[in-house]
Amino acid sequence: MPLATPLATFRAERTTVSQERLLVLVYERLVRDLADADDAMERSDRAAAHAALIHAQDIVAELDAALDETVWAAAGELSSIYHYLHGRLVQANLAMDRAALADATAAVTPLLDAWTTAWQRLSAVPSAATSDHVLTGTGSIDVAG
């Protein structure tokens, strides 16, 4: 049986997805955008790489805008990581720089792993009280397309 894609998972869960699961889906889409950009760069397809990198930059900007230091004390540190990521994505896009893209991927992957672990632990506890939400923004990130 094939593994579900983030798109299939999103479509199946979108009416009942928790905020924590949505965060994981957004990170999964970010990782997919980075992989798509790398594949496009390898093929010298500047337009496809640009599209994937712009979408990745949009995701990072939305994640950063959604942080609220009044709710989560570590929001400032995560914001610094998002600023770093955004800079590396811009560099990757401007110069078709695969090293900058690799730096971004290396920074995003452990974040995805950490949020996935947190979501799995939260969802494993029956009727767990949801913690204060890290995300507070109401942006519109396309995790499905």
C-alpha positions in Angstrom: 0.0 0.0 0.0 1.6 3.3 -1.0 2.2 6.0 1.6 -0.2 8.9 1.7 1.1 12.1 0.2 0.8 15.3 2.2 -1.9 16.4 -0.3 -3.9 13.2 0.2 -3.6 13.5 4.0 -4.6 17.2 3.9 -7.7 16.5 1.8 -8.7 13.6 4.1 -8.2 15.5 7.3 -8.9 19.1 6.4 -12.3 19.3 8.1 -11.0 17.8 11.3 -7.3 18.6 11.4 -6.0 20.0 14.6 -3.7 23.1 14.7 -0.8 20.9 15.6 -1.4 18.5 12.7 -1.8 21.5 10.4 1.6 22.7 11.4 3.1 19.4 10.5 1.4 19.5 7.1 2.7 23.0 6.5 6.3 21.8 7.3 5.8 18.7 5.1 4.8 21.0 2.2 7.9 23.2 2.9 10.1 20.2 2.7 8.4 19.2 -0.5 9.0 22.7 -2.0 12.7 22.4 -1.1 12.9 19.0 -2.8 11.0 20.3 -5.8 13.4 23.2 -6.1 16.4 21.0 -5.8 15.1 18.7 -8.5 14.4 21.7 -10.8 17.8 23.1 -10.2 19.4 19.8 -11.1 17.4 19.9 -14.4 18.3 23.6 -14.9 14.6 24.5 -14.8 14.9 28.0 -13.4 11.1 28.7 -13.6 10.2 25.5 -11.7 12.9 26.2 -9.1 11.7 29.8 -8.7 8.1 28.8 -8.2 9.0 26.2 -5.6 11.3 28.6 -3.8 8.8 31.5 -3.8 6.2 29.1 -2.3 8.7 28.0 0.3 9.5 31.7 1.1 5.8 32.3 1.5 5.5 29.4 4.0 8.4 30.6 6.0 7.1 34.2 6.1 3.6 32.9 7.3 5.2 30.7 9.9 7.2 33.6 11.2 4.2 36.0 11.2 2.2 33.5 13.1 4.6 33.3 16.1 3.5 35.1 19.2 6.0 35.7 22.0 3.3 36.5 24.5 2.1 32.9 24.1 5.4 31.1 23.7 8.7 32.4 25.1 10.8 30.6 22.5 9.0 32.3 19.6 11.8 34.8 19.2 14.4 32.0 18.7 12.3 30.2 16.2 11.7 33.6 14.4 15.5 33.9 14.1 15.6 30.5 12.4 12.8 31.5 10.1 14.8 34.7 9.2 17.9 32.6 8.4 15.8 30.2 6.3 14.2 33.0 4.4 17.7 34.5 3.6 19.0 31.1 2.4 15.9 30.6 0.2 16.3 34.1 -1.3 20.0 33.3 -2.0 19.1 29.9 -3.5 16.5 31.6 -5.7 18.6 34.5 -6.9 21.7 32.5 -7.7 20.2 29.0 -8.3 22.5 28.2 -5.3 22.1 24.5 -4.4 24.4 25.0 -1.3 22.0 27.6 0.1 19.1 25.3 -0.6 20.9 22.5 1.2 21.5 24.8 4.2 17.7 25.5 4.3 16.8 21.9 4.0 19.3 21.0 6.8 17.6 23.6 9.0 14.0 22.6 8.2 14.3 18.8 8.5 14.9 18.7 12.3 12.1 21.2 12.8 9.7 19.0 10.9 10.9 16.0 12.9 10.4 17.9 16.2 6.9 19.2 15.3 5.9 15.7 14.1 7.0 14.1 17.3 5.2 16.8 19.4 2.0 16.3 17.3 2.2 12.5 17.7 2.7 12.7 21.4 -0.2 15.2 21.8 -2.5 13.1 19.6 -1.6 9.9 21.6 -3.0 11.4 24.8 -6.7 11.0 25.0 -8.6 14.3 25.5 -5.3 16.1 26.0 -5.8 19.7 26.8 -4.3 21.6 23.9 -1.4 23.8 24.9 -1.2 27.4 24.1 -0.9 27.6 20.4 2.4 28.6 18.8 0.6 29.7 15.6 -1.7 32.6 15.8 -1.7 34.0 12.3 -4.6 33.6 9.8 -2.5 33.5 6.6 -3.3 31.3 3.7 -0.6 28.9 2.9 -1.3 26.4 0.1 -0.4 23.0 1.6 -2.5 21.1 -0.8 -1.1 22.2 -4.2 
